[in-house]
Protein backbone atom coordinates (compact mmCIF):
# COMPACT_ATOMS: atom_id res chain seq x y z
CA UNK A 1 0.00 0.00 0.00
CA UNK A 2 1.78 3.14 -1.15
CA UNK A 3 0.11 5.36 1.48
CA UNK A 4 1.63 3.23 4.27
CA UNK A 5 5.09 3.00 2.74
CA UNK A 6 7.90 3.82 5.19
CA UNK A 7 5.49 4.05 8.12
CA UNK A 8 5.50 2.26 11.47
CA UNK A 9 2.19 0.46 12.03
CA UNK A 10 1.04 -0.44 15.53
CA UNK A 11 -2.17 -2.27 16.42
CA UNK A 12 -4.23 -1.18 19.39
CA UNK A 13 -6.01 -3.79 21.47
CA UNK A 14 -7.58 -1.35 23.91
CA UNK A 15 -7.87 1.60 21.51
CA UNK A 16 -9.26 -0.59 18.70
CA UNK A 17 -7.40 1.27 16.00
CA UNK A 18 -4.33 1.13 13.80
CA UNK A 19 -1.71 3.72 14.73
CA UNK A 20 0.29 4.93 11.73
CA UNK A 21 3.54 6.69 12.72
CA UNK A 22 5.84 8.63 10.41
CA UNK A 23 9.37 9.18 11.73
CA UNK A 24 10.98 12.20 10.07
CA UNK A 25 14.68 13.02 10.42
CA UNK A 26 15.54 16.57 11.46
CA UNK A 27 15.66 18.89 8.46
CA UNK A 28 13.36 16.80 6.24
CA UNK A 29 9.89 18.18 5.42
CA UNK A 30 7.24 17.03 7.89
CA UNK A 31 4.08 15.27 6.70
CA UNK A 32 0.77 17.06 7.28
CA UNK A 33 -0.50 16.64 10.83
CA UNK A 34 -4.15 17.20 9.90
CA UNK A 35 -6.14 15.18 12.40
CA UNK A 36 -2.95 13.61 13.78
CA UNK A 37 -0.51 14.22 16.61
CA UNK A 38 3.04 15.49 16.29
CA UNK A 39 5.60 14.40 18.90
CA UNK A 40 8.56 16.74 19.30
CA UNK A 41 8.67 17.11 23.06
CA UNK A 42 11.70 17.63 25.29
CA UNK A 43 11.79 13.91 26.15
CA UNK A 44 12.00 12.80 22.51
CA UNK A 45 15.15 12.50 20.37
CA UNK A 46 15.90 15.91 18.82
CA UNK A 47 17.07 14.19 15.64
CA UNK A 48 13.54 13.03 14.73
CA UNK A 49 9.94 14.15 14.77
CA UNK A 50 7.13 11.59 14.91
CA UNK A 51 3.72 12.29 13.42
CA UNK A 52 0.92 9.81 14.16
CA UNK A 53 -2.48 9.26 12.62
CA UNK A 54 -5.11 6.65 13.38
CA UNK A 55 -6.92 4.38 10.97
CA UNK A 56 -9.77 1.87 11.23
CA UNK A 57 -10.83 3.30 14.59
CA UNK A 58 -13.59 1.04 15.99
CA UNK A 59 -13.96 -0.67 12.60
CA UNK A 60 -12.03 -3.91 13.03
CA UNK A 61 -12.17 -4.22 16.80
CA UNK A 62 -9.12 -5.10 18.91
CA UNK A 63 -6.06 -5.17 16.65
CA UNK A 64 -3.52 -7.60 18.07
CA UNK A 65 -0.90 -7.73 15.33
CA UNK A 66 0.14 -5.99 12.10
CA UNK A 67 2.47 -7.65 9.61
CA UNK A 68 3.80 -7.02 6.11
CA UNK A 69 3.53 -9.98 3.77
CA UNK A 70 6.31 -11.17 1.43
CA UNK A 71 4.86 -9.22 -1.51
CA UNK A 72 4.32 -6.02 0.47
CA UNK A 73 0.71 -6.61 1.51
CA UNK A 74 -0.31 -5.42 4.99
CA UNK A 75 -2.21 -7.85 7.22
CA UNK A 76 -4.01 -7.18 10.50
CA UNK A 77 -4.99 -9.85 13.03
CA UNK A 78 -7.87 -9.01 15.35
CA UNK A 79 -8.51 -10.42 18.80
CA UNK A 80 -12.11 -9.64 19.62
CA UNK A 81 -12.93 -12.71 21.71
CA UNK A 82 -9.73 -13.67 23.49
CA UNK A 83 -11.37 -16.69 25.12
CA UNK A 84 -14.47 -14.74 26.12
CA UNK A 85 -16.90 -16.90 24.16
CA UNK A 86 -20.52 -16.23 25.09
CA UNK A 87 -23.79 -16.22 23.21
CA UNK A 88 -23.63 -16.05 19.44
CA UNK A 89 -20.04 -17.33 19.19
CA UNK A 90 -18.37 -17.31 16.76
CA UNK A 91 -19.36 -14.33 14.64
CA UNK A 92 -17.83 -13.26 11.31
CA UNK A 93 -16.08 -10.29 12.94
CA UNK A 94 -14.40 -12.31 15.69
CA UNK A 95 -10.65 -12.99 15.57
CA UNK A 96 -9.99 -12.55 11.87
CA UNK A 97 -7.07 -12.00 9.50
CA UNK A 98 -7.63 -8.88 7.38
CA UNK A 99 -5.63 -7.90 4.30
CA UNK A 100 -5.57 -4.13 3.90
CA UNK A 101 -6.02 -2.82 0.37
CA UNK A 102 -5.77 0.58 -1.24
CA UNK A 103 -9.23 2.02 -1.89
C-alpha positions as CSV (number, residue, x, y, z in Angstrom):
1,X,0.0,0.0,0.0
2,X,1.8,3.1,-1.2
3,X,0.1,5.4,1.5
4,X,1.6,3.2,4.3
5,X,5.1,3.0,2.7
6,X,7.9,3.8,5.2
7,X,5.5,4.1,8.1
8,X,5.5,2.3,11.5
9,X,2.2,0.5,12.0
10,X,1.0,-0.4,15.5
11,X,-2.2,-2.3,16.4
12,X,-4.2,-1.2,19.4
13,X,-6.0,-3.8,21.5
14,X,-7.6,-1.3,23.9
15,X,-7.9,1.6,21.5
16,X,-9.3,-0.6,18.7
17,X,-7.4,1.3,16.0
18,X,-4.3,1.1,13.8
19,X,-1.7,3.7,14.7
20,X,0.3,4.9,11.7
21,X,3.5,6.7,12.7
22,X,5.8,8.6,10.4
23,X,9.4,9.2,11.7
24,X,11.0,12.2,10.1
25,X,14.7,13.0,10.4
26,X,15.5,16.6,11.5
27,X,15.7,18.9,8.5
28,X,13.4,16.8,6.2
29,X,9.9,18.2,5.4
30,X,7.2,17.0,7.9
31,X,4.1,15.3,6.7
32,X,0.8,17.1,7.3
33,X,-0.5,16.6,10.8
34,X,-4.1,17.2,9.9
35,X,-6.1,15.2,12.4
36,X,-3.0,13.6,13.8
37,X,-0.5,14.2,16.6
38,X,3.0,15.5,16.3
39,X,5.6,14.4,18.9
40,X,8.6,16.7,19.3
41,X,8.7,17.1,23.1
42,X,11.7,17.6,25.3
43,X,11.8,13.9,26.2
44,X,12.0,12.8,22.5
45,X,15.1,12.5,20.4
46,X,15.9,15.9,18.8
47,X,17.1,14.2,15.6
48,X,13.5,13.0,14.7
49,X,9.9,14.2,14.8
50,X,7.1,11.6,14.9
51,X,3.7,12.3,13.4
52,X,0.9,9.8,14.2
53,X,-2.5,9.3,12.6
54,X,-5.1,6.6,13.4
55,X,-6.9,4.4,11.0
56,X,-9.8,1.9,11.2
57,X,-10.8,3.3,14.6
58,X,-13.6,1.0,16.0
59,X,-14.0,-0.7,12.6
60,X,-12.0,-3.9,13.0
61,X,-12.2,-4.2,16.8
62,X,-9.1,-5.1,18.9
63,X,-6.1,-5.2,16.7
64,X,-3.5,-7.6,18.1
65,X,-0.9,-7.7,15.3
66,X,0.1,-6.0,12.1
67,X,2.5,-7.7,9.6
68,X,3.8,-7.0,6.1
69,X,3.5,-10.0,3.8
70,X,6.3,-11.2,1.4
71,X,4.9,-9.2,-1.5
72,X,4.3,-6.0,0.5
73,X,0.7,-6.6,1.5
74,X,-0.3,-5.4,5.0
75,X,-2.2,-7.9,7.2
76,X,-4.0,-7.2,10.5
77,X,-5.0,-9.8,13.0
78,X,-7.9,-9.0,15.3
79,X,-8.5,-10.4,18.8
80,X,-12.1,-9.6,19.6
81,X,-12.9,-12.7,21.7
82,X,-9.7,-13.7,23.5
83,X,-11.4,-16.7,25.1
84,X,-14.5,-14.7,26.1
85,X,-16.9,-16.9,24.2
86,X,-20.5,-16.2,25.1
87,X,-23.8,-16.2,23.2
88,X,-23.6,-16.1,19.4
89,X,-20.0,-17.3,19.2
90,X,-18.4,-17.3,16.8
91,X,-19.4,-14.3,14.6
92,X,-17.8,-13.3,11.3
93,X,-16.1,-10.3,12.9
94,X,-14.4,-12.3,15.7
95,X,-10.7,-13.0,15.6
96,X,-10.0,-12.6,11.9
97,X,-7.1,-12.0,9.5
98,X,-7.6,-8.9,7.4
99,X,-5.6,-7.9,4.3
100,X,-5.6,-4.1,3.9
101,X,-6.0,-2.8,0.4
102,X,-5.8,0.6,-1.2
103,X,-9.2,2.0,-1.9
